[in-house]
Amino acid sequence: MSKPSIVIAYHSGYGHTEVQAKAVAEGVSEAGGTAELLSVANVEAIDWELLAKADAIIFGSPTYMGSVSGPFKTFMDASSKAWSTQDWKDKLAAGFTNSASQSGDKLNSLIQMSIFAAQHGMNWVSLGLLPGNNSSEGSPEDLNRIGSYLGAMAQSNADASAEIAPPEADRKTASALGKRVTEAAIRWKN
Ligand SMILES: Cc1cc2nc3c(=O)[nH]c(=O)nc-3n(C[C@H](O)[C@H](O)[C@H](O)COP(=O)(O)O)c2cc1C
């Protein structure tokens, strides 16, 4: 069986969400998938063919003003052409987001992505990790330290560069999402 093709369609204004996207890609490769990083920053340059051929699409956006970023929303709206022909129907989907605050209303971005995937007839894959850092035994180094279920969340201090933010725990959480989607895609293809 050929390797599942997983496209990571993301926007990142200042590089932090791109770090998360690259960590997702690492998880995909580790689990035996082919990861393609696709920036959607320029809607005119999006490779729609690549998306149409993927087994799974993992969506990623920073949370800006409590929702997905403007460029990511432009990509969502431009995908209405693929929606009209149901190009992405029955593919797997998942999502990740990053913002400065611990919450920062990141959940809203993941909800937007999951509804977007449903409109395309896709099957949403959750994060599949228990929450970390939620007991006296926990620590900020825990996997899923922010305690998300719908997708992978990351938090980047507003004054920290993408060299150091988001921190390692959030990068590992993003990799775990890439791994989970790839494993699901292998089962889905069988
Ligand atoms: C226009 C704008 C709006 C933002 N809104 C939020 C927000 O609603 N919640 C939050 O926690 N952080 C917010 N932030 C902070 C970003 O989410 C954070 O800096 C993130 O790491 C940026 O990711 P990027 O480097 O991939 O663009 C906002 C930043 C910008 C530029």
The ligand as a Gaussian input file, in Angstrom:
#p B3LYP/6-31G(d) Opt

LIG

0 1
 C       -4.149000      40.571000      14.623000
 C       -3.791000      39.670000      15.789000
 C       -4.796000      39.194000      16.604000
 C       -4.484000      38.347000      17.672000
 N       -5.509000      37.830000      18.417000
 C       -5.217000      36.954000      19.419000
 C       -6.269000      36.339000      20.155000
 O       -7.447000      36.512000      19.888000
 N       -5.910000      35.515000      21.172000
 C       -4.609000      35.294000      21.519000
 O       -4.364000      34.578000      22.470000
 N       -3.594000      35.812000      20.782000
 C       -3.877000      36.625000      19.738000
 N       -2.866000      37.134000      18.975000
 C       -1.495000      36.658000      19.182000
 C       -1.110000      35.600000      18.148000
 O       -2.068000      34.544000      18.112000
 C        0.270000      35.006000      18.471000
 O        1.220000      36.036000      18.442000
 C        0.666000      33.884000      17.556000
 O        1.832000      33.255000      18.049000
 C        0.930000      34.366000      16.147000
 O        1.183000      33.259000      15.329000
 P        1.963000      33.433000      13.948000
 O        3.387000      33.852000      14.276000
 O        1.917000      32.098000      13.300000
 O        1.236000      34.485000      13.175000
 C       -3.142000      37.989000      17.911000
 C       -2.129000      38.505000      17.102000
 C       -2.447000      39.319000      16.031000
 C       -1.337000      39.815000      15.131000

